[in-house]
Amino acid sequence: MSNNSKTTDSNGMKLQSVADHARNVIEVADNQYQNAENVSFEDEELLLDGPNASIWVGRAQHCKQKTFLVKINNAKSICATELREAIKVYNQINYGIPCDEDGSEFVESETCHPRISQMNCETVVFEREILKNKEAYENQKSSVEEKTIFKYFRIDNLMHILQKKCLFIDKVKECWEDKYENFLLKENILVGGSPLQTDQIAEGIYGQSWTTLEESDAMWRIYSPDKRGVKIQTTTKKLFDAVYVNDACMSDTFLRCIKYKPQAEIDQWAKSLQGVSSQIQFQSKLTDSLFLKRDEFIHEKEYRIVKSLDSETVESISTAKRIAFRINVDDFIEKYVFDPRISDECYNCLSQELIRNGVNPTKISRSKLYDFDPITIQLEV
């Protein structure tokens, strides 16, 4: 083993130790917080003579309790920051995953899973954890086909990503317009003669669409109606790293190209599920259905990421219309290309706005889709 490998292993062990220690401190702080909240001073009050003494001692104890809770909260905040920093560096050293950038306004949610932060009432952030199964990570990543992918944004939506430093994935049921999305869960599915309750399954399906088309007139016209839109470029491997937040997450996360079929063929495929007996089989077919679209959408050449959350997680984030993953924006986004129809003035102004938000100016350009360079054609006299 080389000296560099030994140093890397040593650093990784130290960082994991720091992270594990921070996690333990948070757990202790949580327990202290809960104990402090549940303290009752009724027994002390019963021992006092006279109602006035009881009231004043009760108030004094209450003030003392509130001060204690503030200290515990501060300790939790410090430990959470220490934990997040340790996890980021540890995963970068051992897995090569770029360090995520923090959004300081995110807070630990009281109603969510411990590794989920709350951005607002409609968005939760899945925090990255310590990755311990490197073999599983490498196997999963190697199964993702290497592709360059693109996504079109309105300028305000792109600015939201740059400022929050997160990738946002919408709840399919509420945010996608095509009524055929989630089509399998909208069929009349019977189990033993009784209707299958699919509402909670649908509540847990989140997705995001990309395209493998580098340039498309149709995509500009659909997603940039004001001629001020921006197309960003990344890769499927970077998208994988963005959502790989823990060792278990890939059992509910899927990245694939969309398959396009005629409506009649999709209906026939759904009918072929008649008699599927196991829940595992049905779940596999449900996943497949999320990557089927009608031929009318073939111009999109879509590459899709889908996250299908378990019922416990769905219940804990029931109000979330979107989920988010922290990203290192500079590493994740390779290019920013403006609409080819944008005016020179608007292009210069919005380019400067991107730069003010941390974008490398060498990554910014304007699409040349409508550029015309005449060629010289010499005819015989």
KEPAVO-744430 format. One record per residue (C-alpha): residue number from 1; x, y, z; residue in three letters. Coordinates in steps of 0.02 Angstrom, whole numbers, plus 50000, padded with zeros to 5 digits. Layout:
N
(mise NUM,(X,Y,Z),'Ala') ...
This chain:
381
(mise 1,(50000,50000,50000),'Met') (mise 2,(50067,50173,49954),'Ser') (mise 3,(50095,50312,50081),'Asn') (mise 4,(49953,50409,49998),'Asn') (mise 5,(49834,50263,50024),'Ser') (mise 6,(49885,50248,50206),'Lys') (mise 7,(49858,50435,50231),'Thr') (mise 8,(49687,50425,50148),'Thr') (mise 9,(49635,50276,50256),'Asp') (mise 10,(49699,50364,50412),'Ser') (mise 11,(49606,50525,50370),'Asn') (mise 12,(49450,50426,50332),'Gly') (mise 13,(49458,50334,50499),'Met') (mise 14,(49485,50498,50594),'Lys') (mise 15,(49340,50582,50505),'Leu') (mise 16,(49225,50435,50534),'Gln') (mise 17,(49273,50440,50718),'Ser') (mise 18,(49231,50626,50724),'Val') (mise 19,(49067,50597,50636),'Ala') (mise 20,(49018,50451,50748),'Asp') (mise 21,(49061,50556,50901),'His') (mise 22,(48956,50701,50837),'Ala') (mise 23,(48810,50584,50803),'Arg') (mise 24,(48822,50516,50982),'Asn') (mise 25,(48825,50692,51054),'Val') (mise 26,(48669,50736,50954),'Ile') (mise 27,(48581,50582,51021),'Glu') (mise 28,(48628,50628,51200),'Val') (mise 29,(48572,50808,51170),'Ala') (mise 30,(48407,50748,51100),'Asp') (mise 31,(48378,50640,51254),'Asn') (mise 32,(48421,50784,51371),'Gln') (mise 33,(48307,50898,51273),'Tyr') (mise 34,(48161,50778,51287),'Gln') (mise 35,(48193,50748,51472),'Asn') (mise 36,(48200,50935,51504),'Ala') (mise 37,(48037,50963,51411),'Glu') (mise 38,(47951,50829,51514),'Asn') (mise 39,(48011,50890,51685),'Val') (mise 40,(47869,50921,51806),'Ser') (mise 41,(47891,51026,51962),'Phe') (mise 42,(47725,50976,52041),'Glu') (mise 43,(47809,50870,52177),'Asp') (mise 44,(47919,51016,52234),'Glu') (mise 45,(47769,51132,52238),'Glu') (mise 46,(47670,51013,52349),'Leu') (mise 47,(47806,51023,52483),'Leu') (mise 48,(47796,51213,52497),'Leu') (mise 49,(47689,51306,52623),'Asp') (mise 50,(47565,51428,52547),'Gly') (mise 51,(47509,51457,52367),'Pro') (mise 52,(47619,51612,52337),'Asn') (mise 53,(47781,51519,52375),'Ala') (mise 54,(47726,51380,52259),'Ser') (mise 55,(47692,51502,52116),'Ile') (mise 56,(47858,51594,52132),'Trp') (mise 57,(47963,51437,52147),'Val') (mise 58,(47869,51364,51998),'Gly') (mise 59,(47909,51519,51897),'Arg') (mise 60,(48092,51512,51947),'Ala') (mise 61,(48103,51329,51898),'Gln') (mise 62,(48017,51367,51733),'His') (mise 63,(48145,51503,51691),'Cys') (mise 64,(48286,51385,51737),'Lys') (mise 65,(48210,51251,51626),'Gln') (mise 66,(48195,51370,51478),'Lys') (mise 67,(48377,51422,51496),'Thr') (mise 68,(48428,51239,51498),'Phe') (mise 69,(48328,51204,51340),'Leu') (mise 70,(48412,51348,51249),'Val') (mise 71,(48584,51280,51295),'Lys') (mise 72,(48536,51106,51237),'Ile') (mise 73,(48470,51175,51073),'Asn') (mise 74,(48632,51269,51043),'Asn') (mise 75,(48731,51111,51078),'Ala') (mise 76,(48624,51014,50954),'Lys') (mise 77,(48652,51145,50821),'Ser') (mise 78,(48841,51143,50844),'Ile') (mise 79,(48847,50953,50840),'Cys') (mise 80,(48737,50946,50685),'Ala') (mise 81,(48858,51063,50594),'Thr') (mise 82,(49008,50960,50652),'Glu') (mise 83,(48923,50801,50594),'Leu') (mise 84,(48878,50871,50422),'Arg') (mise 85,(49054,50935,50391),'Glu') (mise 86,(49133,50770,50443),'Ala') (mise 87,(49015,50671,50330),'Ile') (mise 88,(49051,50782,50180),'Lys') (mise 89,(49241,50766,50193),'Val') (mise 90,(49236,50582,50237),'Tyr') (mise 91,(49129,50539,50085),'Asn') (mise 92,(49238,50646,49972),'Gln') (mise 93,(49398,50559,50030),'Ile') (mise 94,(49330,50382,50025),'Asn') (mise 95,(49202,50391,49883),'Tyr') (mise 96,(49256,50538,49776),'Gly') (mise 97,(49086,50624,49800),'Ile') (mise 98,(49110,50814,49790),'Pro') (mise 99,(49074,50906,49951),'Cys') (mise 100,(48897,50973,49956),'Asp') (mise 101,(48868,51157,49990),'Glu') (mise 102,(48762,51200,50142),'Asp') (mise 103,(48607,51307,50143),'Gly') (mise 104,(48618,51394,50311),'Ser') (mise 105,(48432,51427,50321),'Glu') (mise 106,(48387,51243,50333),'Phe') (mise 107,(48334,51181,50505),'Val') (mise 108,(48313,51010,50581),'Glu') (mise 109,(48130,50964,50568),'Ser') (mise 110,(48038,50906,50724),'Glu') (mise 111,(47916,50804,50620),'Thr') (mise 112,(48034,50724,50495),'Cys') (mise 113,(48156,50581,50489),'His') (mise 114,(48319,50623,50584),'Pro') (mise 115,(48419,50641,50424),'Arg') (mise 116,(48292,50755,50340),'Ile') (mise 117,(48298,50944,50355),'Ser') (mise 118,(48155,51063,50323),'Gln') (mise 119,(48176,51204,50196),'Met') (mise 120,(47995,51262,50203),'Asn') (mise 121,(47821,51185,50221),'Cys') (mise 122,(47829,51112,50044),'Glu') (mise 123,(48012,51058,50031),'Thr') (mise 124,(48121,50941,50133),'Val') (mise 125,(48307,50905,50110),'Val') (mise 126,(48376,50729,50118),'Phe') (mise 127,(48542,50747,50210),'Glu') (mise 128,(48693,50645,50159),'Arg') (mise 129,(48749,50512,50284),'Glu') (mise 130,(48912,50420,50312),'Ile') (mise 131,(48931,50293,50172),'Leu') (mise 132,(49004,50130,50237),'Lys') (mise 133,(48972,50004,50098),'Asn') (mise 134,(49092,50057,49961),'Lys') (mise 135,(49065,49899,49860),'Glu') (mise 136,(48877,49930,49850),'Ala') (mise 137,(48908,50111,49800),'Tyr') (mise 138,(49029,50064,49661),'Glu') (mise 139,(48916,49924,49597),'Asn') (mise 140,(48765,50038,49590),'Gln') (mise 141,(48861,50178,49506),'Lys') (mise 142,(48937,50062,49376),'Ser') (mise 143,(48760,50006,49329),'Ser') (mise 144,(48715,50184,49280),'Val') (mise 145,(48749,50211,49096),'Glu') (mise 146,(48867,50357,49070),'Glu') (mise 147,(48775,50495,48975),'Lys') (mise 148,(48782,50683,48959),'Thr') (mise 149,(48611,50752,49004),'Ile') (mise 150,(48526,50921,48995),'Phe') (mise 151,(48383,51012,49081),'Lys') (mise 152,(48292,51172,49033),'Tyr') (mise 153,(48246,51299,49167),'Phe') (mise 154,(48159,51464,49183),'Arg') (mise 155,(48288,51587,49248),'Ile') (mise 156,(48201,51609,49418),'Asp') (mise 157,(48197,51421,49447),'Asn') (mise 158,(48382,51407,49405),'Leu') (mise 159,(48423,51549,49525),'Met') (mise 160,(48331,51453,49662),'His') (mise 161,(48449,51305,49634),'Ile') (mise 162,(48603,51417,49637),'Leu') (mise 163,(48550,51506,49796),'Gln') (mise 164,(48489,51353,49891),'Lys') (mise 165,(48628,51241,49822),'Lys') (mise 166,(48506,51098,49803),'Cys') (mise 167,(48434,50985,49669),'Leu') (mise 168,(48243,50984,49682),'Phe') (mise 169,(48135,50833,49635),'Ile') (mise 170,(47946,50856,49624),'Asp') (mise 171,(47805,50745,49684),'Lys') (mise 172,(47738,50668,49523),'Val') (mise 173,(47558,50662,49581),'Lys') (mise 174,(47547,50849,49612),'Glu') (mise 175,(47673,50931,49498),'Cys') (mise 176,(47674,50838,49331),'Trp') (mise 177,(47541,50885,49203),'Glu') (mise 178,(47535,50726,49097),'Asp') (mise 179,(47387,50627,49163),'Lys') (mise 180,(47470,50466,49106),'Tyr') (mise 181,(47612,50485,49231),'Glu') (mise 182,(47589,50355,49368),'Asn') (mise 183,(47463,50272,49250),'Phe') (mise 184,(47478,50101,49331),'Leu') (mise 185,(47422,50168,49500),'Leu') (mise 186,(47270,50246,49416),'Lys') (mise 187,(47208,50079,49346),'Glu') (mise 188,(47074,49978,49436),'Asn') (mise 189,(47187,49854,49525),'Ile') (mise 190,(47103,49717,49626),'Leu') (mise 191,(47186,49607,49756),'Val') (mise 192,(47079,49458,49803),'Gly') (mise 193,(46928,49550,49731),'Gly') (mise 194,(46958,49707,49836),'Ser') (mise 195,(47028,49871,49766),'Pro') (mise 196,(47213,49902,49801),'Leu') (mise 197,(47238,50064,49898),'Gln') (mise 198,(47365,50154,49790),'Thr') (mise 199,(47351,50331,49859),'Asp') (mise 200,(47494,50316,49984),'Gln') (mise 201,(47607,50234,49853),'Ile') (mise 202,(47573,50380,49735),'Ala') (mise 203,(47608,50504,49875),'Glu') (mise 204,(47784,50435,49890),'Gly') (mise 205,(47837,50446,49706),'Ile') (mise 206,(47949,50593,49662),'Tyr') (mise 207,(48032,50620,49493),'Gly') (mise 208,(48136,50735,49385),'Gln') (mise 209,(48154,50739,49196),'Ser') (mise 210,(48312,50772,49096),'Trp') (mise 211,(48348,50749,48911),'Thr') (mise 212,(48489,50670,48813),'Thr') (mise 213,(48462,50796,48671),'Leu') (mise 214,(48598,50928,48670),'Glu') (mise 215,(48496,51044,48560),'Glu') (mise 216,(48310,51052,48519),'Ser') (mise 217,(48199,51186,48446),'Asp') (mise 218,(48047,51105,48526),'Ala') (mise 219,(48123,51103,48700),'Met') (mise 220,(48168,51287,48693),'Trp') (mise 221,(47993,51333,48637),'Arg') (mise 222,(47910,51225,48771),'Ile') (mise 223,(48019,51266,48922),'Tyr') (mise 224,(48076,51442,48878),'Ser') (mise 225,(47919,51533,48819),'Pro') (mise 226,(47989,51703,48872),'Asp') (mise 227,(48152,51670,48775),'Lys') (mise 228,(48253,51693,48935),'Arg') (mise 229,(48271,51510,48984),'Gly') (mise 230,(48434,51420,49024),'Val') (mise 231,(48489,51243,48983),'Lys') (mise 232,(48610,51162,49106),'Ile') (mise 233,(48722,51013,49072),'Gln') (mise 234,(48780,50875,49188),'Thr') (mise 235,(48806,50686,49180),'Thr') (mise 236,(48708,50535,49238),'Thr') (mise 237,(48850,50488,49356),'Lys') (mise 238,(48845,50659,49440),'Lys') (mise 239,(48656,50645,49455),'Leu') (mise 240,(48682,50476,49539),'Phe') (mise 241,(48806,50549,49664),'Asp') (mise 242,(48686,50693,49703),'Ala') (mise 243,(48550,50575,49764),'Val') (mise 244,(48660,50439,49841),'Tyr') (mise 245,(48640,50501,50019),'Val') (mise 246,(48651,50336,50113),'Asn') (mise 247,(48689,50152,50086),'Asp') (mise 248,(48505,50103,50077),'Ala') (mise 249,(48441,50240,49961),'Cys') (mise 250,(48466,50151,49795),'Met') (mise 251,(48332,50023,49838),'Ser') (mise 252,(48206,50163,49810),'Asp') (mise 253,(48298,50270,49681),'Thr') (mise 254,(48300,50234,49493),'Phe') (mise 255,(48390,50319,49347),'Leu') (mise 256,(48345,50266,49169),'Arg') (mise 257,(48302,50322,48994),'Cys') (mise 258,(48117,50330,48952),'Ile') (mise 259,(48045,50200,48833),'Lys') (mise 260,(47916,50268,48710),'Tyr') (mise 261,(47774,50158,48649),'Lys') (mise 262,(47604,50178,48563),'Pro') (mise 263,(47457,50199,48683),'Gln') (mise 264,(47384,50031,48631),'Ala') (mise 265,(47548,49943,48671),'Glu') (mise 266,(47557,50023,48843),'Ile') (mise 267,(47377,49969,48879),'Asp') (mise 268,(47420,49793,48824),'Gln') (mise 269,(47572,49793,48937),'Trp') (mise 270,(47463,49844,49086),'Ala') (mise 271,(47339,49705,49047),'Lys') (mise 272,(47481,49579,49044),'Ser') (mise 273,(47502,49606,49232),'Leu') (mise 274,(47342,49508,49260),'Gln') (mise 275,(47381,49371,49383),'Gly') (mise 276,(47543,49443,49454),'Val') (mise 277,(47548,49361,49624),'Ser') (mise 278,(47688,49435,49727),'Ser') (mise 279,(47709,49608,49798),'Gln') (mise 280,(47891,49609,49740),'Ile') (mise 281,(47838,49571,49562),'Gln') (mise 282,(47708,49709,49564),'Phe') (mise 283,(47833,49834,49637),'Gln') (mise 284,(47955,49792,49497),'Ser') (mise 285,(47820,49818,49365),'Lys') (mise 286,(47767,49981,49448),'Leu') (mise 287,(47946,50043,49433),'Thr') (mise 288,(47950,49992,49249),'Asp') (mise 289,(47787,50086,49219),'Ser') (mise 290,(47867,50248,49280),'Leu') (mise 291,(47987,50240,49132),'Phe') (mise 292,(47854,50214,48997),'Leu') (mise 293,(47781,50358,48897),'Lys') (mise 294,(47671,50376,48744),'Arg') (mise 295,(47751,50402,48574),'Asp') (mise 296,(47682,50579,48568),'Glu') (mise 297,(47822,50630,48688),'Phe') (mise 298,(47965,50548,48595),'Ile') (mise 299,(48037,50719,48547),'His') (mise 300,(48091,50740,48729),'Glu') (mise 301,(48219,50597,48727),'Lys') (mise 302,(48195,50593,48915),'Glu') (mise 303,(48311,50529,49048),'Tyr') (mise 304,(48223,50516,49215),'Arg') (mise 305,(48262,50497,49399),'Ile') (mise 306,(48125,50425,49509),'Val') (mise 307,(48124,50408,49698),'Lys') (mise 308,(47990,50296,49774),'Ser') (mise 309,(47983,50324,49962),'Leu') (mise 310,(47924,50199,50092),'Asp') (mise 311,(47763,50230,50188),'Ser') (mise 312,(47851,50283,50349),'Glu') (mise 313,(47951,50418,50260),'Thr') (mise 314,(47796,50473,50161),'Val') (mise 315,(47701,50497,50324),'Glu') (mise 316,(47842,50599,50400),'Ser') (mise 317,(47850,50720,50251),'Ile') (mise 318,(47666,50718,50204),'Ser') (mise 319,(47659,50904,50160),'Thr') (mise 320,(47813,50900,50047),'Ala') (mise 321,(47778,50936,49863),'Lys') (mise 322,(47962,50916,49826),'Arg') (mise 323,(48118,50838,49900),'Ile') (mise 324,(48293,50910,49885),'Ala') (mise 325,(48473,50851,49887),'Phe') (mise 326,(48621,50963,49927),'Arg') (mise 327,(48743,50980,49782),'Ile') (mise 328,(48910,51059,49744),'Asn') (mise 329,(48842,51173,49609),'Val') (mise 330,(49009,51209,49525),'Asp') (mise 331,(49047,51024,49504),'Asp') (mise 332,(48869,50967,49464),'Phe') (mise 333,(48827,51095,49328),'Ile') (mise 334,(48953,51089,49185),'Glu') (mise 335,(48874,51218,49067),'Lys') (mise 336,(48742,51355,49064),'Tyr') (mise 337,(48670,51388,48891),'Val') (mise 338,(48544,51528,48862),'Phe') (mise 339,(48397,51524,48741),'Asp') (mise 340,(48456,51561,48562),'Pro') (mise 341,(48318,51693,48546),'Arg') (mise 342,(48371,51796,48697),'Ile') (mise 343,(48415,51978,48663),'Ser') (mise 344,(48596,52036,48682),'Asp') (mise 345,(48548,52154,48823),'Glu') (mise 346,(48453,52021,48919),'Cys') (mise 347,(48591,51893,48891),'Tyr') (mise 348,(48724,52010,48961),'Asn') (mise 349,(48616,52058,49110),'Cys') (mise 350,(48568,51879,49158),'Leu') (mise 351,(48745,51815,49130),'Ser') (mise 352,(48806,51941,49259),'Gln') (mise 353,(48669,51882,49377),'Glu') (mise 354,(48732,51703,49362),'Leu') (mise 355,(48910,51761,49395),'Ile') (mise 356,(48853,51856,49550),'Arg') (mise 357,(48779,51692,49610),'Asn') (mise 358,(48946,51603,49596),'Gly') (mise 359,(48942,51534,49418),'Val') (mise 360,(49108,51523,49326),'Asn') (mise 361,(49090,51642,49177),'Pro') (mise 362,(49181,51519,49061),'Thr') (mise 363,(49032,51400,49082),'Lys') (mise 364,(48905,51526,49015),'Ile') (mise 365,(48857,51539,48831),'Ser') (mise 366,(48710,51565,48714),'Arg') (mise 367,(48638,51428,48604),'Ser') (mise 368,(48691,51440,48421),'Lys') (mise 369,(48539,51345,48359),'Leu') (mise 370,(48481,51491,48251),'Tyr') (mise 371,(48652,51559,48203),'Asp') (mise 372,(48674,51560,48015),'Phe') (mise 373,(48846,51566,47936),'Asp') (mise 374,(48825,51581,47747),'Pro') (mise 375,(48941,51478,47639),'Ile') (mise 376,(49009,51532,47472),'Thr') (mise 377,(48939,51438,47323),'Ile') (mise 378,(49033,51467,47162),'Gln') (mise 379,(48928,51435,47005),'Leu') (mise 380,(48999,51411,46830),'Glu') (mise 381,(48970,51558,46714),'Val') 
